[in-house]
Amino acid sequence: MTFSQNVKEELCRNEYDDVQKKSILCAFFKNNPNLKISDSSLEIDIKSKSSLTIRFILNLLDFLYKDNDLIEYKRERSKNDLKFFHFSFSKGLDILLEDLHLNKDPYKWLVETKTRSCFLIGLFLYGGSINSPNSSNYHFEIKIHNTEILKIVEKIFSSINIPLLVLNRNNTYIVYIKKSESISDILKLLGATESMFEYEEKRISRDYTNQMSRLNNLDMSNLKKTIEASHIQLQNIEYVKNNNLFNQLTDKEKIYCELRESFPDSSLHDLVDLYKEKYNIEITRGGINHIIRKIKRLSE
């Protein structure tokens, strides 16, 4: 099961009051390109990779309208696809449209935080996905099929200061987010608490591993540079000694030569410590660099 499916199933297991359920249904229906509304009927096809998502939508409809004598609808399950249902509402269509705000401005659901987040849940259940935090590519997206819903989504994310990126592909808008911290905020807004903690735990672990890998690579690079520089310095020291130039060095500079020959892989920082530890001499890395440059001039 993918991480997206885990998130959706958690959302389907959460508890919602009647108003929240209607907000979810409104978004789920309005973002469905297969929604067909005429003067006498409403028809919609519902399909999902998750059977739990299908049962969740069916349960919301049954809970809200099955016992309402003024509304009649039937659902037909596809024989070839058990995760596909066709709904048709014939009686009480006006009541249903009014109740879910399907025939009017759905901004009603944006007034309160609880219905605003539920409207986003409905959109995510129908056309949303989120990459696993184990992936190298952090990505959250929702496919939107009309400009009215796009404006609502932009307003929702603007209210929580999360910038959206939008692509238009064949009259389908894809709103997406790449920033991992923003994705965590969205999971929190949706109420997918368990998924949010799992996402954060894996994201932090992965980021830590990547950071350690970068640091190890940096350490190896620095070590390589230190060894290469030390090799050149040892060659210069050897030249100075073999050409009777060693006596032109001060005692502190001769100590450097001794330390470099004894500890060829040591960094400048290590040599500073060795000066103090072995000879009780205070010297800086800048001071050692000055000695290295003097020996280089003598060897040229």
C-alpha positions as CSV (number, residue, x, y, z in Angstrom):
1,M,0.0,0.0,0.0
2,T,1.3,3.4,-1.0
3,F,1.8,6.3,1.5
4,S,-1.0,8.2,-0.4
5,Q,-3.4,5.3,0.3
6,N,-2.4,5.2,3.9
7,V,-3.2,8.9,4.3
8,K,-6.6,8.5,2.6
9,E,-7.5,5.5,4.7
10,E,-6.6,7.3,7.9
11,L,-8.8,10.2,6.8
12,C,-11.7,7.8,6.1
13,R,-11.4,6.3,9.6
14,N,-11.6,9.7,11.3
15,E,-14.9,11.0,12.8
16,Y,-16.8,13.9,11.3
17,D,-20.0,15.7,12.2
18,D,-22.8,16.2,9.7
19,V,-21.6,19.6,8.4
20,Q,-18.1,18.3,7.9
21,K,-19.5,15.2,6.0
22,K,-21.4,17.6,3.7
23,S,-18.3,19.6,3.1
24,I,-16.3,16.4,2.1
25,L,-19.1,15.3,-0.2
26,C,-19.4,18.7,-1.9
27,A,-15.7,18.8,-2.7
28,F,-15.6,15.1,-3.8
29,F,-18.6,15.6,-6.1
30,K,-17.7,19.1,-7.5
31,N,-14.2,18.0,-8.4
32,N,-15.5,14.9,-10.2
33,P,-15.5,15.5,-14.0
34,N,-18.1,12.7,-14.2
35,L,-20.7,14.7,-12.3
36,K,-23.7,15.4,-14.5
37,I,-26.6,17.6,-13.2
38,S,-29.8,18.2,-15.3
39,D,-33.2,19.6,-14.4
40,S,-34.4,16.2,-13.2
41,S,-31.4,14.2,-12.1
42,L,-27.9,14.1,-10.8
43,E,-25.6,11.3,-11.9
44,I,-22.0,10.7,-10.8
45,D,-19.4,7.9,-11.2
46,I,-17.3,7.2,-8.2
47,K,-14.0,5.3,-8.6
48,S,-11.0,4.9,-6.4
49,K,-8.0,2.6,-6.0
50,S,-9.0,2.3,-2.3
51,S,-12.0,0.3,-1.4
52,L,-12.1,2.0,1.9
53,T,-12.4,5.4,0.2
54,I,-15.4,4.0,-1.8
55,R,-17.1,2.7,1.3
56,F,-16.4,6.0,3.1
57,I,-18.2,8.0,0.5
58,L,-21.1,5.5,0.3
59,N,-21.4,5.6,4.1
60,L,-21.5,9.4,4.1
61,L,-24.3,9.4,1.6
62,D,-26.3,6.7,3.4
63,F,-25.8,8.4,6.8
64,L,-27.0,11.7,5.5
65,Y,-29.7,10.8,3.0
66,K,-30.8,7.1,3.2
67,D,-33.6,7.8,5.7
68,N,-34.7,11.1,4.1
69,D,-38.0,10.3,2.4
70,L,-37.6,13.4,0.3
71,I,-34.5,12.2,-1.4
72,E,-34.1,9.0,-3.5
73,Y,-31.1,7.6,-5.1
74,K,-29.7,4.3,-6.3
75,R,-26.2,3.1,-6.7
76,E,-25.0,0.5,-9.2
77,R,-21.8,-1.4,-8.8
78,S,-19.8,-2.3,-11.9
79,K,-19.6,-6.0,-12.5
80,N,-16.1,-5.6,-14.0
81,D,-14.7,-3.2,-11.4
82,L,-15.6,-3.6,-7.8
83,K,-14.2,-0.2,-7.0
84,F,-16.5,1.6,-9.4
85,F,-20.0,2.8,-8.5
86,H,-22.6,4.8,-10.5
87,F,-25.0,7.0,-8.5
88,S,-28.2,8.5,-9.8
89,F,-30.4,10.9,-7.7
90,S,-33.9,11.3,-9.0
91,K,-36.1,12.5,-6.2
92,G,-35.3,15.5,-4.0
93,L,-32.6,16.7,-6.3
94,D,-33.2,20.4,-5.3
95,I,-32.8,19.5,-1.6
96,L,-29.6,17.6,-2.3
97,L,-28.1,20.4,-4.4
98,E,-29.0,23.0,-1.8
99,D,-27.8,20.9,1.1
100,L,-24.3,20.2,-0.4
101,H,-24.1,23.6,-2.2
102,L,-23.5,21.8,-5.5
103,N,-25.5,24.3,-7.5
104,K,-24.1,27.4,-5.9
105,D,-21.0,29.1,-4.6
106,P,-19.2,26.5,-2.3
107,Y,-17.4,29.2,-0.4
108,K,-19.8,28.4,2.5
109,W,-17.5,25.6,3.4
110,L,-14.5,28.0,3.8
111,V,-16.0,30.0,6.7
112,E,-14.9,27.7,9.5
113,T,-11.6,25.9,9.8
114,K,-13.2,22.5,10.3
115,T,-15.3,22.6,7.1
116,R,-12.4,24.2,5.2
117,S,-10.1,21.3,6.0
118,C,-12.9,18.8,5.2
119,F,-13.4,20.4,1.8
120,L,-9.7,19.8,1.2
121,I,-10.2,16.2,2.4
122,G,-12.9,15.7,-0.2
123,L,-10.6,17.0,-3.0
124,F,-7.7,14.9,-1.8
125,L,-9.7,11.7,-1.6
126,Y,-10.8,12.2,-5.2
127,G,-7.7,13.5,-6.9
128,G,-4.8,13.8,-4.4
129,S,-1.5,12.0,-3.9
130,I,1.6,12.4,-1.8
131,N,5.0,10.8,-2.3
132,S,6.4,8.6,0.4
133,P,8.8,10.4,2.7
134,N,11.3,7.7,1.8
135,S,11.4,9.1,-1.7
136,S,14.1,11.5,-2.8
137,N,11.3,13.7,-4.2
138,Y,9.0,15.4,-1.7
139,H,5.7,16.0,-3.6
140,F,2.0,16.6,-2.7
141,E,-0.6,17.2,-5.4
142,I,-4.3,17.5,-6.1
143,K,-5.8,17.3,-9.6
144,I,-8.6,19.8,-10.1
145,H,-11.0,19.8,-12.9
146,N,-12.5,23.4,-12.9
147,T,-11.3,26.9,-12.2
148,E,-13.9,27.4,-9.4
149,I,-12.4,24.7,-7.3
150,L,-8.9,25.9,-8.2
151,K,-9.7,29.4,-6.8
152,I,-11.0,27.8,-3.6
153,V,-7.9,25.7,-3.2
154,E,-5.6,28.7,-3.7
155,K,-7.6,30.6,-1.0
156,I,-7.3,27.7,1.4
157,F,-3.6,27.4,1.1
158,S,-3.2,31.2,1.1
159,S,-4.9,31.2,4.5
160,I,-2.2,29.0,6.0
161,N,0.7,30.7,4.1
162,I,1.5,27.8,1.9
163,P,2.4,28.8,-1.7
164,L,1.1,26.6,-4.5
165,L,2.5,25.7,-7.8
166,V,0.0,25.1,-10.6
167,L,0.2,23.2,-13.9
168,N,-2.5,23.1,-16.5
169,R,-2.6,19.9,-18.5
170,N,-5.5,19.4,-20.9
171,N,-7.9,21.5,-18.9
172,T,-6.9,19.7,-15.7
173,Y,-5.1,21.8,-13.1
174,I,-2.5,20.1,-10.9
175,V,-1.7,22.0,-7.8
176,Y,1.4,20.8,-6.1
177,I,3.8,21.4,-3.3
178,K,7.5,20.4,-3.0
179,K,8.5,21.8,0.3
180,S,8.6,19.0,3.0
181,E,7.7,21.2,5.9
182,S,4.6,22.5,4.0
183,I,3.5,18.9,3.3
184,S,3.6,18.2,7.0
185,D,1.5,21.2,7.6
186,I,-1.1,20.0,5.1
187,L,-1.3,16.6,6.7
188,K,-1.9,18.3,10.0
189,L,-4.6,20.5,8.4
190,L,-6.3,17.4,6.9
191,G,-6.3,15.7,10.3
192,A,-4.0,12.9,9.2
193,T,-2.1,12.9,12.5
194,E,-0.7,9.4,12.3
195,S,0.5,9.9,8.8
196,M,2.0,13.3,9.7
197,F,4.1,11.7,12.5
198,E,5.2,8.9,10.2
199,Y,6.1,11.4,7.5
200,E,8.1,13.6,9.9
201,E,9.9,10.6,11.4
202,K,11.0,9.2,8.0
203,R,11.7,12.7,6.6
204,I,14.0,13.6,9.5
205,S,15.7,10.2,9.4
206,R,16.3,10.5,5.7
207,D,17.5,14.1,5.9
208,Y,19.9,13.1,8.7
209,T,21.3,10.2,6.7
210,N,21.8,12.5,3.6
211,Q,23.4,15.1,5.8
212,M,25.8,12.6,7.3
213,S,26.6,11.3,3.9
214,R,27.4,14.8,2.7
215,L,29.6,15.4,5.7
216,N,31.4,12.1,5.2
217,N,32.0,13.0,1.6
218,L,33.3,16.4,2.7
219,D,35.5,14.8,5.3
220,M,37.0,12.5,2.6
221,S,37.5,15.4,0.3
222,N,39.2,17.4,3.0
223,L,41.4,14.4,3.9
224,K,42.4,14.0,0.3
225,K,43.4,17.7,0.1
226,T,45.3,17.5,3.4
227,I,47.3,14.4,2.2
228,E,48.1,16.0,-1.2
229,A,49.2,19.3,0.5
230,S,51.3,17.3,3.0
231,H,53.0,15.4,0.3
232,I,54.0,18.7,-1.4
233,Q,55.2,20.1,1.9
234,L,57.3,17.0,2.7
235,Q,59.0,17.3,-0.7
236,N,59.8,21.0,0.0
237,I,61.2,20.1,3.4
238,E,63.3,17.4,1.9
239,Y,64.7,19.8,-0.7
240,V,65.5,22.4,2.0
241,K,67.4,19.8,4.0
242,N,69.3,18.3,1.1
243,N,70.4,21.7,-0.2
244,N,71.8,23.1,3.0
245,L,69.0,25.6,3.5
246,F,67.7,24.1,6.8
247,N,69.7,26.5,8.9
248,Q,67.9,29.4,7.4
249,L,64.8,28.3,9.4
250,T,64.0,29.5,12.9
251,D,63.6,26.9,15.8
252,K,59.8,27.2,15.5
253,E,60.1,26.6,11.7
254,K,62.4,23.6,12.2
255,I,59.8,22.2,14.7
256,Y,57.2,22.4,12.0
257,C,59.4,20.3,9.7
258,E,59.8,17.7,12.4
259,L,56.1,17.5,13.1
260,R,55.2,17.3,9.5
261,E,57.6,14.4,8.9
262,S,56.4,12.6,12.0
263,F,52.6,13.3,11.3
264,P,52.3,13.5,7.5
265,D,48.5,13.1,7.5
266,S,47.8,15.7,10.2
267,S,45.7,18.8,9.4
268,L,46.9,22.3,10.3
269,H,44.5,22.2,13.2
270,D,46.2,19.0,14.4
271,L,49.6,20.6,14.0
272,V,48.5,23.6,16.2
273,D,47.6,21.1,18.9
274,L,50.9,19.2,18.5
275,Y,52.9,22.4,18.9
276,K,51.2,23.0,22.2
277,E,51.2,19.4,23.4
278,K,54.9,18.5,22.6
279,Y,56.6,21.9,22.8
280,N,54.2,24.1,24.8
281,I,54.3,26.6,21.9
282,E,51.3,28.7,21.0
283,I,50.8,29.0,17.2
284,T,47.9,29.6,14.9
285,R,47.1,28.0,11.6
286,G,47.9,31.3,10.0
287,G,51.4,31.1,11.6
288,I,51.9,27.5,10.3
289,N,50.8,28.7,6.8
290,H,53.5,31.4,7.0
291,I,56.1,28.7,7.7
292,I,54.8,26.6,4.8
293,R,55.1,29.5,2.4
294,K,58.6,30.3,3.6
295,I,59.8,26.7,3.1
296,K,58.2,26.7,-0.4
297,R,60.1,29.9,-1.3
298,L,63.3,28.3,-0.2
299,S,62.7,25.2,-2.3
300,E,61.9,27.1,-5.5
